[in-house]
């Protein structure tokens, strides 16, 4: 009788231990599966991180190339503007030189009227020639009528009208040159503005990619989730 009871207790203990062993084996298998899943997840995250870093490197290289290209373009634009200014300046000097060559100084009037402003003693060479030709033409004439005087005044007026027109052109050239110089000092070239905008856009892309990488890592499944589900299922079976 005692033997049967002892045998029954022993069988019960064996069955209990076998059940515990089975549960431990199931838990061990589940944990092993979880480890494999986590290792796979880590590899995927590492692959994504590698791709993101590669993308970031490409963006940085593009940014460097863009800076270099834009700097070259800005330098080329600046050199073109400098060349334009140099050409305009040379043209202005030429105009000034031609203006001086077309003037004749009335030295005899300077001797007689020392208080006259010097600017009044310079007259267009063409006017001097017209007056000289008029004198030669009528030097033997005893009478000069209104018609001859009007003709002389008309020719002289044309000389001063042409000179006024040329002086206005000269003044316009001076004004344009000063305006270009002012713009070159105050205006930021459009290529530089484009460069700054592109750099800011690339910086934002890099920042967004880094944030995306951090979000992927932060939103990965928690390690204890599956173990909790397994333990809960085992308790239910009990």
Residue pairs with C-beta under 8 A, 6 or more apart in sequence:
23 234
26 230
26 234
27 230
27 231
27 234
30 226
30 227
30 230
31 227
33 226
34 223
34 226
34 227
37 226
38 223
41 220
41 221
45 216
45 217
45 220
48 213
48 216
49 213
52 209
52 210
52 212
52 213
55 209
56 206
56 209
56 210
59 202
59 205
59 206
59 209
60 202
60 206
62 202
63 198
63 199
63 202
66 195
66 198
66 199
66 202
67 195
67 199
70 191
70 192
70 194
70 195
70 198
71 195
73 191
74 189
74 191
74 192
74 195
77 189
77 191
78 189
81 180
81 184
84 180
85 177
85 180
85 181
85 184
88 173
88 176
88 177
88 180
89 177
91 173
92 170
92 173
92 174
92 177
95 166
95 169
95 170
95 173
96 170
99 166
99 167
99 170
101 125
102 124
102 125
102 126
102 163
103 122
103 123
103 124
103 125
104 122
104 123
104 124
104 125
104 128
105 121
105 122
106 121
106 122
106 123
107 121
109 116
109 121
110 116
110 118
110 121
124 159
124 160
124 163
126 159
126 162
127 156
127 159
127 160
130 152
130 155
130 156
130 159
131 152
131 156
134 148
134 152
134 155
138 144
138 148
